[in-house]
Amino acid sequence: DSLSGEEPTLDQVKHILESHLPSSLVDNEHACLLHQYALNKATGRSIRGTTKVYIRPHVSTFYRSKFPSHSVAAFGKPAAKVGPAPLSFTGFATKFINLSTQPVKLYWDAGRITSGPREGKMHTVLIGTVQSMESIGTASHPGHQFFVATTYDKDNVL
């Protein structure tokens, strides 16, 4: 596809386009624009043409509003502004580092089960195994409790 320093012809540009795109996407207008670009590239001149663009609407148009923008004339009130959503995540990122010489398992202690066939038993969730001198992280919230245990017995809390 290289043209070795020569100015490409319109047919050469079309051929290059057709080798990379489906023929349904290659039309004379786009090939002509690319041809002009190739001719003007060395001089740095810009080219003029038309293209299809998507104009991104303002975010407020995506939501139903108490006073939509066309209601100013109808009700004499300005449109309600859309503001940022309030942040509600109050959690933390936690990181546990195993400084021992043996791997350990990290568990989340979710407390006792309050109903069902396992009522009264402890509900624990394995977060993962942490190798010696390695770390593991997870999301957490205030009040969460974690414990580490040996890899062979989760009841052997360290």
Summary of the structure (lengths in Angstrom):
residues: 158
radius of gyration: 32.3
end to end distance: 67.2
largest distance: 82.9
contacts: 292
relative contact order: 0.11
helix: 23%
strand: 26%
